[in-house]
Amino acid sequence: MGSGFFGLTVAERVAEELGLRVMVIDRRSHIGGNAFSENEAETGIEVHRYGAHLFHTSNEPVWQYVNRFTKFTDYVHRVYTNFRGEVYPLPINLGTINQFFRSAYSPAEARALIAEQASELDTSEARNLEEKAVSLIGRPLYEAFIRDYTAKQWQTDPTQLPAEVISRLPVRYTYDNRYFNDTHEGLPVDGYTAWLERMADHPRIEVQLDTDYFDASQPLNKQATVGQLPVVYTGPIDRYFDFAAGELQWRTLDFEEEVLPVGDFQGTPVMNYAGSDVPYTRIHEFRHFHPERDYRTDKTVIMREFSRFATRDDEPYYPVNTPEDRDRLLQYRELMKGEQDVLFGGRLGTYQYLDMHMAIGAALSAYSNKVAPMFEKVS
Ligand code: FDA
């Protein structure tokens, strides 16, 4: 149930390794879950439909596995932020600090400055996100790069957000602004959808789209399958149990896509907008994810991203994870124990933000530790 990376990885392993037939259903009209991408009609530029997806991993088995289905480009992710009409590199590094303070601090000088500014508050005594952030990086950097951006992401003033929303705020005392530190990084050469389709392209895998697991009128619904077939469920866990312990909260994103009559809009794939003067959090310009491609040079595609709390009808993107959510999750975990032949997995099935490599890694482990032994027992 679900054709995202978790569901497809388990399906591929079961079909290939155990020689069993697998039916993958998804309520969307395409496979791939949130990693799905397609070429924008007018320009042919690959657009990640559910927000920018950058692949990176230090997990060797995952890297070996994904390379069976796609080659990767040598793309390296870098992000910039526009604060009051000036562009700074992220994550906050020596370049950001020196530009912001109009200075040429050495690493040691910058470290001493930030330590002094952060000493205003004690991290262990922080009562909310704002206090915690100030205690970690000092007030000037917090107010410029964190405060309004966080308020936009959460639609909540950071003084009203719990301190636990951030565990740390990394500051680099070098000019390194490479976003990820993983051993492997890149984008699928032929795009995400080609990669995902290759995973599903197996004689023993059948994919049925536009099929909702909770629609009793379709034959592979919950009542018809649970207890009859082994099920891998990668949808929302609260929905599976009919919200018995209450709803788990999520944040969602709204995307505003536009084709512009210029070859290059912002010169980089992702530009954050730090301030409250701009309603969106960032702009993606997809052509820059693939500089190696021969895209037309007279048009470009941009996507503005807005963040807000999700209602039941929205796509759930990031777990809100309040203490109440965690309490509900524990109740759902208890209920899960009663579902013998159902494996709950993926980001929705575990109420967890998972990067792609984590979803794939979790699926490979679930296959080896739970799914394969289940069938070995039967045979
Ligand atoms: P996923 O959500 O992909 O798949 C679940 C599937 O279940 C969906 O296709 C859904 O339609 C289906 N489903 C749900 N309910 C159903 C029902 N009732 N009936 C039938 N089907 C149902 N990762 C990364 O490594 N680098 C990145 O840059 C990003 N960027 C990023 C941006 C944004 C905005 C988000 C939200 C996420 C990312 N990710 C990411 C994370 C990445 O999207 C994530 O790792 C994968 O989607 C996880 O795959 P899953 O299979 O767990 O879920």
Boltz pocket constraint, residues with backbone or C-beta under 6 A from the ligand:
constraints:
  - pocket:
      binder: B
      contacts: [[A, 1], [A, 2], [A, 3], [A, 4], [A, 5], [A, 6], [A, 7], [A, 25], [A, 26], [A, 27], [A, 28], [A, 30], [A, 31], [A, 32], [A, 33], [A, 34], [A, 35], [A, 50], [A, 51], [A, 52], [A, 53], [A, 54], [A, 55], [A, 56], [A, 211], [A, 212], [A, 213], [A, 214], [A, 234], [A, 235], [A, 236], [A, 253], [A, 316], [A, 317], [A, 318], [A, 345], [A, 346], [A, 347], [A, 348], [A, 354], [A, 355], [A, 356], [A, 357], [A, 359]]
      max_distance: 6.0
